Amino acid sequence: MQSTLWVQLRLGGIYGATVIISLLCITLHPLRSPPTMDSEQRAELLTILARESFFERELTLASGRASNYYVDCKRTLYLPRGAYLAGEAVFELVMSEGVEQLGGMAAGALPVTDAVMAAAHRHGAANLRGFFVRKEIKQHGLQQIVEGAFKPGLKTAVIDDTITTGGSSLQAVAAMREAGGVVIAAFALVERGEGAVDAFAAAGLKYSWVFTAEEVRAEHGSPAA
């Protein structure tokens, strides 16, 4: 297994490595059949996010805004149980909107997209497609900005693990639409409540999320901002 991973890392680069690690985390957790997440599983996911992903410190977000806390969902999404539960939770949102494919900006959206793809397989949604958007076109191979199982003409959603203003997700949406995707929705595992709702509404997208950042903060036991 170690040698196989090494070869894939060499051949696939950072994006290929991210996908492989995400799928390993998901595969390590057993399958389940019910199509909906119960309240205990939802509470468990929130507990994992609060324990593994919430940090109180002064920093600058990808949006350029200053913040006194950070929700690093990847620390949850790269745990087998975390990937499984997050996939189940977001998959419910995706199915409720009739989305046919989803993806987001690399590399932030990769692990949550992978988790949803695994959930789709568990629940027999074999037609759901996943992809990711590069920040810039690579200068070799097919030289595509949108990579993966993307198909023009399908009902498409943008996804990310944590969304603040929606800026990077809307950049991804522009690339999806230019490539022929019919983008109708946006999804987040954690919504920070700092402008994304209005931004997505202005872009004509229905926006849904699993948890707010305040829910994660409260579970962590930190005072509200």
C-alpha positions as CSV (number, residue, x, y, z in Angstrom):
1,M,0.0,0.0,0.0
2,Q,2.8,2.4,0.8
3,S,4.5,1.9,-2.5
4,T,1.2,2.3,-4.4
5,L,0.5,5.6,-2.7
6,W,4.0,6.8,-3.5
7,V,3.6,6.1,-7.2
8,Q,0.2,7.8,-7.2
9,L,1.6,10.8,-5.4
10,R,4.4,11.1,-8.0
11,L,2.0,10.8,-10.9
12,G,-1.0,12.7,-9.7
13,G,0.5,15.6,-7.8
14,I,-1.2,17.3,-4.8
15,Y,-4.8,17.0,-6.2
16,G,-4.4,13.3,-7.0
17,A,-2.9,12.6,-3.5
18,T,-5.8,14.5,-1.9
19,V,-8.4,12.3,-3.7
20,I,-6.5,9.1,-2.8
21,I,-6.2,9.9,0.9
22,S,-9.9,11.0,1.0
23,L,-11.0,7.7,-0.5
24,L,-8.8,5.7,1.9
25,C,-10.5,7.5,4.9
26,I,-13.9,6.7,3.5
27,T,-13.2,3.1,2.7
28,L,-12.0,2.4,6.2
29,H,-15.5,3.0,7.5
30,P,-18.2,0.3,7.0
31,L,-21.2,0.8,4.7
32,R,-24.7,1.7,5.9
33,S,-28.0,1.5,4.1
34,P,-30.5,4.1,5.5
35,P,-30.7,7.1,3.2
36,T,-31.1,9.7,6.0
37,M,-28.9,10.7,8.9
38,D,-30.4,10.3,12.3
39,S,-30.1,12.9,15.1
40,E,-27.4,10.9,16.9
41,Q,-25.2,10.8,13.9
42,R,-25.7,14.5,13.2
43,A,-24.7,15.2,16.8
44,E,-21.7,13.0,16.5
45,L,-20.5,14.8,13.4
46,L,-20.9,18.2,15.2
47,T,-18.9,16.8,18.1
48,I,-16.1,15.7,15.8
49,L,-16.0,19.1,14.0
50,A,-15.9,20.9,17.4
51,R,-13.1,18.6,18.7
52,E,-11.0,18.3,15.6
53,S,-11.6,21.3,13.5
54,F,-12.4,24.4,15.7
55,F,-9.5,26.7,16.6
56,E,-9.5,30.0,18.5
57,R,-6.8,32.3,17.2
58,E,-6.3,35.5,15.3
59,L,-5.8,34.9,11.6
60,T,-6.8,35.9,8.1
61,L,-9.3,33.9,6.1
62,A,-9.1,33.1,2.4
63,S,-11.6,35.9,1.9
64,G,-9.1,38.3,3.3
65,R,-11.1,39.0,6.4
66,A,-9.6,38.9,9.9
67,S,-11.1,36.3,12.3
68,N,-10.6,35.2,15.9
69,Y,-11.5,31.6,15.1
70,Y,-11.1,29.0,12.3
71,V,-13.0,25.9,11.3
72,D,-10.6,23.5,9.5
73,C,-13.0,20.9,8.2
74,K,-10.3,19.0,6.6
75,R,-9.1,17.7,10.0
76,T,-12.5,16.1,10.3
77,L,-12.9,15.0,6.6
78,Y,-9.6,13.1,6.7
79,L,-10.8,10.9,9.6
80,P,-12.7,7.8,8.5
81,R,-15.7,8.4,10.7
82,G,-15.7,12.1,9.9
83,A,-15.6,11.5,6.2
84,Y,-18.4,9.0,6.5
85,L,-20.7,11.2,8.5
86,A,-20.0,14.4,6.5
87,G,-20.6,12.5,3.3
88,E,-24.0,11.3,4.6
89,A,-25.0,14.8,5.8
90,V,-24.1,16.6,2.6
91,F,-25.5,13.8,0.4
92,E,-28.9,14.4,1.9
93,L,-28.8,18.1,0.9
94,V,-27.6,17.3,-2.6
95,M,-30.4,14.8,-3.2
96,S,-33.0,17.1,-1.9
97,E,-32.1,19.7,-4.7
98,G,-32.1,17.2,-7.6
99,V,-28.4,17.9,-8.4
100,E,-26.7,15.7,-11.0
101,Q,-23.1,16.7,-10.4
102,L,-21.1,18.7,-7.9
103,G,-17.7,20.0,-7.2
104,G,-15.8,23.1,-6.1
105,M,-12.5,24.9,-6.1
106,A,-9.3,22.9,-5.5
107,A,-8.0,22.0,-3.1
108,G,-10.6,23.0,-0.5
109,A,-13.6,21.2,-2.0
110,L,-11.8,17.9,-2.8
111,P,-12.3,15.9,0.5
112,V,-16.0,16.9,1.0
113,T,-16.7,16.1,-2.7
114,D,-15.1,12.7,-2.3
115,A,-17.1,12.0,0.9
116,V,-20.3,12.8,-1.0
117,M,-19.3,10.6,-3.9
118,A,-18.8,7.7,-1.5
119,A,-22.2,8.3,0.1
120,A,-23.8,8.3,-3.3
121,H,-22.3,4.9,-4.0
122,R,-23.6,3.6,-0.7
123,H,-27.1,4.7,-1.5
124,G,-27.2,3.6,-5.1
125,A,-27.0,7.1,-6.6
126,A,-24.7,5.9,-9.3
127,N,-25.5,8.7,-11.7
128,L,-24.2,11.5,-9.4
129,R,-21.0,12.9,-10.8
130,G,-18.1,14.7,-9.0
131,F,-15.4,17.1,-10.2
132,F,-13.2,20.0,-9.1
133,V,-12.2,23.3,-10.5
134,R,-8.5,24.2,-10.8
135,K,-7.3,27.7,-9.9
136,E,-5.5,27.8,-13.2
137,I,-5.2,25.6,-16.2
138,K,-2.3,23.2,-16.0
139,Q,0.2,23.3,-18.9
140,H,0.1,19.6,-19.6
141,G,-2.3,16.8,-20.1
142,L,-5.8,17.9,-21.3
143,Q,-5.3,21.4,-20.0
144,Q,-8.7,21.7,-18.4
145,I,-9.9,24.1,-15.8
146,V,-12.7,21.7,-14.7
147,E,-11.4,18.2,-13.9
148,G,-13.1,14.9,-13.0
149,A,-16.5,13.5,-14.1
150,F,-17.9,16.9,-15.1
151,K,-20.5,16.8,-17.9
152,P,-22.0,19.9,-19.7
153,G,-25.8,20.3,-19.5
154,L,-26.3,18.7,-16.1
155,K,-27.9,20.3,-13.0
156,T,-24.7,21.3,-11.1
157,A,-23.9,22.5,-7.6
158,V,-20.8,24.1,-6.1
159,I,-19.6,22.8,-2.8
160,D,-16.9,23.6,-0.2
161,D,-16.2,22.5,3.3
162,T,-16.4,25.9,4.9
163,I,-17.8,29.0,3.2
164,T,-17.4,32.6,4.4
165,T,-18.3,35.1,1.7
166,G,-18.7,32.7,-1.1
167,G,-16.0,34.4,-3.2
168,S,-13.9,31.4,-4.2
169,S,-17.0,29.3,-4.7
170,L,-18.4,31.9,-7.1
171,Q,-15.1,31.8,-9.0
172,A,-15.7,28.1,-9.4
173,V,-19.3,28.7,-10.5
174,A,-18.1,31.0,-13.3
175,A,-15.8,28.2,-14.6
176,M,-18.6,25.6,-14.3
177,R,-21.0,27.8,-16.3
178,E,-18.4,28.6,-18.9
179,A,-17.8,24.8,-19.3
180,G,-21.5,24.2,-19.8
181,G,-22.8,23.3,-16.3
182,V,-26.3,24.4,-15.3
183,V,-25.4,25.6,-11.8
184,I,-28.4,25.7,-9.5
185,A,-27.2,25.3,-5.9
186,A,-24.4,25.7,-3.4
187,F,-23.6,23.5,-0.4
188,A,-21.3,23.8,2.6
189,L,-20.5,21.6,5.5
190,V,-20.0,24.7,7.7
191,E,-21.4,28.2,6.9
192,R,-19.7,31.1,8.7
193,G,-22.5,33.6,8.2
194,E,-20.4,36.4,6.7
195,G,-22.1,37.2,3.4
196,A,-22.3,34.0,1.4
197,V,-26.1,33.8,1.7
198,D,-26.6,37.1,-0.1
199,A,-23.8,36.4,-2.6
200,F,-25.3,33.1,-3.7
201,A,-28.8,34.5,-3.9
202,A,-27.5,37.3,-6.2
203,A,-26.0,34.5,-8.4
204,G,-29.3,32.7,-8.6
205,L,-28.2,29.8,-6.4
206,K,-30.1,28.1,-3.6
207,Y,-27.7,27.7,-0.7
208,S,-27.8,25.0,1.9
209,W,-25.4,23.9,4.7
210,V,-25.1,21.3,7.4
211,F,-24.0,23.4,10.3
212,T,-23.3,27.0,11.0
213,A,-19.9,28.1,12.5
214,E,-21.8,29.2,15.6
215,E,-23.1,25.7,16.1
216,V,-19.6,24.3,15.9
217,R,-18.3,27.1,18.3
218,A,-21.1,26.4,20.8
219,E,-20.3,22.6,20.7
220,H,-16.7,23.5,21.3
221,G,-17.7,25.5,24.3
222,S,-16.3,28.8,23.1
223,P,-18.3,32.1,23.7
224,A,-20.1,33.6,20.7
225,A,-18.3,36.2,18.7
